[in-house]
């Protein structure tokens, strides 16, 4: 890889001058436009890349961001992949290095944080679920000078925290509203997350449809295909009629569609179905699944920008990202 010295020697210029031109920190140093353009061209020609670590150390920062990733979604979901794409793309753009750790339990988090903290990070991103038992630890970490941004909503549980997250209320509200606006009146729901369930109820209420408890199947914190199959089988075996289904994951929707088809039901003619995650499962299903995108890649990029602002001491606020519908054959689109 080319160095500043290589560029300087090629152009017969001083290393400090080349360094200042490439870093954009000319100050009072004079440099002709001809030399400036020559330096930039030679740097590109030789494939020069700035030493991010050295620059960071000069600024009193490591240029490193710790990222703790809790497994998101069911097997087959690409939520983690898309999140990491958003994080890495923006981190590269902002010239930051990511130090990744994956954890399942609170104990793993504690162990991995210790290792990452010793590796000297400027800030910490935490994804996954809220751990109330770790609230004091988060506070201690921030008081030590390491700002934190979480990628889940916990503002009401941890006052003062900064979060970048998808609005789960809207994740339940938008697909229910869409089905209602497209003729459905008996909409079943697989309840796995309370905020999404409340969004489902709000859409029903706005359209003058009373909640029917028989149409709600509890699968708390379950997002697999089995929960979708079990829900649909329960309704069919008990003679409960429904013309729409709002699941809380694409896997639930896939399992539900398979059960509907096995019982001679047509999707979307008899039942329109929505999933959540906009995962690869949607296109693998016999009936491509309409889904709710949680904008995970955008959340990753916004989280990087927000944390960098916190590291710099700039004022920041939590960011709520709106989900978007991805319409396919399972809803007749």
Protein Blocks (a to p, Z undefined) as FASTA:
>chain_A
ZZfklmmmmnopafklmmmmmnopnmjaccdfklmmmmmmmmmmnopacdfklmmmmnop
ahiacdddddedjehiaklmmmmmmmmmmmmmnopacdddddfbfklmmmmmmmmmmnop
abdcdehjddfklmmmmmmmmmnopacddfbdfklmmghiacddddfklmmmmmmmmmmm
nopabdcdddfbfklmmmmmmmmmmnopacdfklpccdehiabfklmmmmmmmmmmnopa
cfbdcdfbfklmmmmmmmmmmnopacfklpccddehjaaklmmpmbacddddehlmmmmm
mmmmmmmmmmnopacddddddddddddfknoZZ
